[in-house]
Amino acid sequence: LFPWGFFLWMEWDRSLKTFSLKGKVLASLFQVVTPRTAGFHTMDVASIGTAAALLLMLLMFIGASPGSTGGGVKTNTVGVVFAFLRSKIAAKETAALFRRTIPPATIIRAFTVVSLALTFVFLFSFVLVLDQPELGLKEAAFEVISAFGTVGLSLGITPHLNAWAKIVIVVTMFIGRVGLLTLAFGLARPPAHGELVYAEEPVTIG
């Protein structure tokens, strides 16, 4: 609901300018739901402003819910991360949601997924802009995040990508579809027996 209101407000006199009142309300609602993974659009996505594009990137990055065919890091993953951050701000030892304590292993898994996703998105956006300097950062990042979330939305640069850029997008879609943890576990070496554990040392954070 919040993205719906923000998108409607930001694009009222921009990409939604020619729509009727009912059309503006419905088009903005549809446009903040579809980045979850559907990729459909009822308006010219290439005409949206930078703020609206960032909002759609966030929605595509979060993606759908677990158990679905949608991409992104998943809604539950982001929920666990926010629950942990909320617990730390409130100086609590444990993180909880809906009167249930979240296991530490789940929190570590959630942060791992988000960290890997942010790393891949940044790296592939960097490679895309490096390979084709004429691409804008907004357009390149939007294309990569859309591919990672297996959404399919674009700001209009897809036909102008060269062969290497298309390979980057294909690899990004593969990673987004298979899943970061699945891919990481598949490429990881088997755990060594008798793992060496070093003495603990505090590290200053923040």
C-alpha positions in Angstrom: 0.0 0.0 0.0 2.8 2.4 0.8 4.6 1.9 -2.6 1.2 2.4 -4.3 0.7 5.8 -2.6 4.2 6.9 -3.3 4.1 5.8 -6.9 0.8 7.6 -7.5 2.1 10.7 -5.9 5.4 10.8 -7.7 4.0 10.0 -11.2 0.7 11.8 -11.0 1.8 14.6 -13.5 4.5 12.5 -15.2 3.9 9.0 -16.7 0.3 9.0 -15.4 -0.5 12.5 -16.8 -2.7 11.2 -19.6 -4.6 8.8 -17.5 -8.1 9.5 -16.0 -8.4 9.5 -12.2 -9.5 5.9 -12.1 -6.8 5.0 -14.6 -4.1 6.6 -12.4 -5.2 4.8 -9.3 -5.5 1.4 -11.1 -2.3 1.8 -13.1 -0.2 2.8 -10.1 -1.6 -0.1 -8.1 -0.9 -2.6 -10.9 2.6 -1.1 -11.4 3.7 -1.7 -7.8 2.4 -5.2 -7.7 3.8 -6.5 -10.9 7.6 -5.9 -10.0 7.2 -8.8 -7.5 7.9 -11.0 -10.5 5.1 -10.7 -13.2 6.8 -8.1 -15.3 3.6 -6.8 -17.0 2.9 -3.2 -17.4 0.0 -1.0 -18.4 2.0 2.2 -18.8 5.3 3.3 -20.4 7.8 2.2 -17.8 10.6 4.1 -19.6 8.8 7.4 -18.9 8.9 7.1 -15.1 11.1 9.4 -13.0 14.2 8.4 -11.2 12.5 8.2 -7.8 9.8 5.9 -9.1 12.4 3.8 -10.8 14.3 3.4 -7.5 11.0 2.4 -5.9 10.4 -0.3 -8.5 14.0 -1.5 -8.1 13.4 -2.0 -4.4 10.2 -4.0 -5.1 12.0 -6.1 -7.7 14.9 -6.7 -5.4 12.6 -7.9 -2.6 10.6 -10.0 -5.0 7.9 -12.5 -4.1 7.3 -14.8 -1.1 9.0 -18.2 -0.5 7.5 -21.2 -2.1 6.5 -19.2 -5.2 8.1 -19.1 -8.6 9.0 -15.4 -8.1 12.5 -14.0 -7.9 14.2 -11.6 -5.6 15.5 -12.1 -2.1 12.0 -12.9 -1.0 9.7 -11.1 1.4 10.4 -13.3 4.4 14.1 -12.7 4.1 13.7 -8.9 4.3 11.2 -9.4 7.1 13.8 -11.4 9.1 16.5 -8.7 8.5 14.2 -5.9 9.7 13.1 -7.9 12.7 16.8 -8.4 13.7 17.6 -4.7 13.2 14.5 -3.7 15.2 15.7 -6.0 18.0 19.2 -4.5 18.0 17.8 -0.9 18.1 15.6 -1.9 21.0 18.6 -3.5 22.8 17.0 -7.0 22.8 19.0 -10.2 22.7 16.6 -12.1 20.4 14.7 -11.2 17.3 11.0 -12.0 17.1 8.1 -11.8 14.7 4.4 -12.5 15.5 5.3 -13.7 19.0 7.8 -16.2 17.7 11.6 -16.1 18.2 13.6 -16.3 15.0 16.5 -18.8 15.3 20.0 -17.3 14.8 20.7 -19.7 11.9 17.8 -18.2 10.1 19.0 -14.6 10.7 22.5 -15.5 9.4 20.9 -17.1 6.3 18.8 -14.0 5.7 21.8 -11.6 5.9 23.8 -13.9 3.7 21.2 -13.9 1.0 20.8 -10.1 1.1 24.5 -9.5 1.2 25.2 -11.8 -1.8 22.3 -10.2 -3.7 23.5 -6.7 -3.2 27.1 -7.8 -4.2 25.9 -9.4 -7.4 23.6 -6.5 -8.3 26.4 -4.0 -7.8 29.0 -6.1 -9.6 26.8 -6.8 -12.6 25.6 -3.2 -12.8 29.3 -2.1 -12.8 30.2 -4.5 -15.5 27.2 -3.4 -17.6 28.1 0.3 -17.4 31.8 -0.6 -17.9 31.1 -2.5 -21.0 28.6 0.0 -22.4 29.5 3.5 -21.0 26.7 5.1 -23.0 24.1 3.4 -20.7 22.8 5.5 -17.8 23.4 4.1 -14.3 19.6 4.2 -13.6 18.9 2.2 -16.8 21.7 -0.3 -16.2 20.9 -0.9 -12.5 17.2 -1.3 -13.4 18.0 -3.8 -16.1 20.2 -5.9 -13.7 17.8 -5.8 -10.8 14.9 -6.7 -13.1 16.9 -9.7 -14.4 17.9 -10.8 -10.9 14.2 -10.7 -9.8 13.2 -12.5 -13.0 10.7 -9.7 -13.6 11.2 -8.6 -17.2 10.6 -4.8 -16.8 13.0 -2.5 -18.7 13.6 1.2 -19.2 14.0 0.6 -22.9 17.7 -0.4 -23.1 17.3 -4.1 -23.8 17.4 -3.9 -27.6 20.6 -1.8 -27.4 22.6 -4.2 -25.3 25.6 -5.8 -27.0 26.5 -9.5 -26.8 28.6 -9.2 -23.6 25.9 -7.1 -21.9 23.3 -9.7 -22.9 25.5 -12.5 -21.4 25.6 -10.5 -18.1 21.8 -10.2 -18.1 21.4 -14.0 -18.8 23.8 -14.9 -16.0 22.0 -12.5 -13.7 18.6 -14.2 -14.6 20.1 -17.6 -14.0 21.4 -16.6 -10.5 18.1 -15.0 -9.6 16.1 -18.0 -10.7 18.3 -20.7 -9.2 18.7 -18.8 -5.9 21.8 -17.4 -4.3 22.1 -20.0 -1.5 21.4 -22.9 -3.8 24.1 -21.7 -6.2 26.6 -21.0 -3.3 26.1 -24.4 -1.8 26.4 -26.0 -5.2 29.7 -24.3 -5.8 31.1 -24.6 -2.3 33.7 -27.2 -1.4 32.7 -30.0 1.0 33.4 -29.0 4.7 36.8 -30.2 5.9 36.9 -32.6 8.8 38.5 -31.2 12.0 38.1 -27.6 11.0 40.6 -25.3 12.6 39.1 -22.7 15.0 41.1 -19.6 15.9 40.9 -17.6 19.2 38.2 -14.9 19.3 39.2 -11.2 18.8 36.8 -8.3 19.1 36.4 -6.1 16.0 35.2 -2.5 16.2 32.0 -2.1 14.2 30.4 1.2 13.1 
